[in-house]
Amino acid sequence: METNGTIPAPPGIDWLCVSPKAGAPLAQKTGSELKLVYPQTGASPEEYEHLAFDHFFLQPMDGPDLERNTRLTVEYCLKNPRWRLSLQTHKFLGIP
């Protein structure tokens, strides 16, 4: 299950992905993975590193600056190995 984390998830979910958004309160602070869109003004990776997640992923922000955002995301992950790269594979394959 994927959520933005603004409300606590019900118990018993076997895999929980939390994808927080800048400016939104984060109520769900544990889970299987935290996936953060990067770069995102008001939501830096450092704000989330202390949380209890098994995996930490950065995903380049889509849009007109995708190439730049992908480069920045890769650079961040290389410098901060706790964070791993997440890509929307369907977009690279041309699947809507």
Backbone torsions as a table, in degrees:
resi	resn	phi	psi	omega
1	MET	NA	140.9	175.9
2	GLU	-117.3	138.8	-178.8
3	THR	-143.5	158.2	173.3
4	ASN	-83.7	-6.5	173.2
5	GLY	82.6	11.5	-177.5
6	THR	-77.1	-17.3	172.7
7	ILE	-131.0	149.6	-179.7
8	PRO	-63.5	140.5	177.8
9	ALA	-76.9	149.8	177.3
10	PRO	-68.4	154.5	179.3
11	PRO	-67.9	157.6	172.9
12	GLY	92.2	3.9	178.3
13	ILE	-77.3	129.0	-174.8
14	ASP	-79.1	-24.3	177.0
15	TRP	-145.8	120.2	-177.7
16	LEU	-122.1	120.2	175.9
17	CYS	-106.9	123.2	178.2
18	VAL	-109.1	125.8	-179.7
19	SER	-122.1	86.8	-175.3
20	PRO	-69.1	152.6	177.8
21	LYS	-115.4	142.2	179.7
22	ALA	-56.3	134.3	176.1
23	GLY	84.4	-11.1	179.6
24	ALA	-93.4	138.2	179.1
25	PRO	-66.4	139.5	-178.8
26	LEU	-103.6	108.5	179.0
27	ALA	-94.0	-31.7	-178.9
28	GLN	-94.1	105.6	-173.2
29	LYS	-112.3	14.3	175.5
30	THR	-139.3	158.4	177.1
31	GLY	163.3	-173.4	-179.7
32	SER	-76.2	-45.3	179.9
33	GLU	-145.1	148.4	172.1
34	LEU	-112.8	124.8	-178.7
35	LYS	-119.7	115.0	-175.8
36	LEU	-112.4	127.8	173.4
37	VAL	-71.4	136.1	-173.1
38	TYR	-138.7	142.4	-10.9
39	PRO	-76.8	148.7	-177.9
40	GLN	-138.3	111.1	-179.5
41	THR	-57.0	127.4	179.0
42	GLY	87.4	6.0	178.6
43	ALA	-146.4	78.1	179.6
44	SER	-86.7	148.2	-179.2
45	PRO	-54.3	-34.6	-178.7
46	GLU	-59.2	-27.5	-179.9
47	GLU	-67.9	-17.9	-171.8
48	TYR	-113.9	-10.1	-173.6
49	GLU	-62.4	-25.5	-177.7
50	HIS	-81.5	-7.9	-176.2
51	LEU	-77.5	158.9	-174.3
52	ALA	-90.1	77.4	174.8
53	PHE	-120.0	149.2	178.9
54	ASP	-76.2	-32.4	-176.6
55	HIS	-136.3	145.7	178.3
56	PHE	-124.9	120.8	-178.1
57	PHE	-122.2	142.8	170.6
58	LEU	-112.6	135.1	179.6
59	GLN	-122.3	126.2	-179.3
60	PRO	-59.1	137.1	177.3
61	MET	-67.2	130.0	179.5
62	ASP	-73.4	168.3	176.5
63	GLY	121.4	-165.4	-174.6
64	PRO	-64.5	-21.1	-179.7
65	ASP	-102.5	24.0	-175.4
66	LEU	-56.1	-44.2	-179.1
67	GLU	-61.0	-46.5	177.9
68	ARG	-63.5	-45.2	-178.1
69	ASN	-65.2	-35.0	176.5
70	THR	-64.7	-44.6	178.2
71	ARG	-60.5	-45.9	179.7
72	LEU	-63.1	-38.0	179.7
73	THR	-66.9	-45.3	178.2
74	VAL	-61.2	-45.0	179.1
75	GLU	-59.7	-43.0	-179.7
76	TYR	-63.2	-45.1	-179.3
77	CYS	-63.1	-39.1	178.4
78	LEU	-64.6	-35.2	179.6
79	LYS	-83.3	-19.8	-176.3
80	ASN	-132.1	81.7	-170.3
81	PRO	-64.4	-10.0	173.7
82	ARG	-64.9	-30.0	-178.9
83	TRP	-92.4	135.7	178.2
84	ARG	-116.4	155.4	-177.7
85	LEU	-78.9	133.9	174.3
86	SER	-120.9	131.0	-179.6
87	LEU	-124.9	148.7	174.7
88	GLN	-87.4	85.9	-173.0
89	THR	-54.5	-37.3	-178.4
90	HIS	-59.4	-30.4	179.3
91	LYS	-71.4	-37.7	177.0
92	PHE	-66.6	-29.3	-179.6
93	LEU	-88.1	-4.5	179.3
94	GLY	77.5	23.7	178.4
95	ILE	-97.0	122.7	-177.8
96	PRO	-65.9	NA	NA
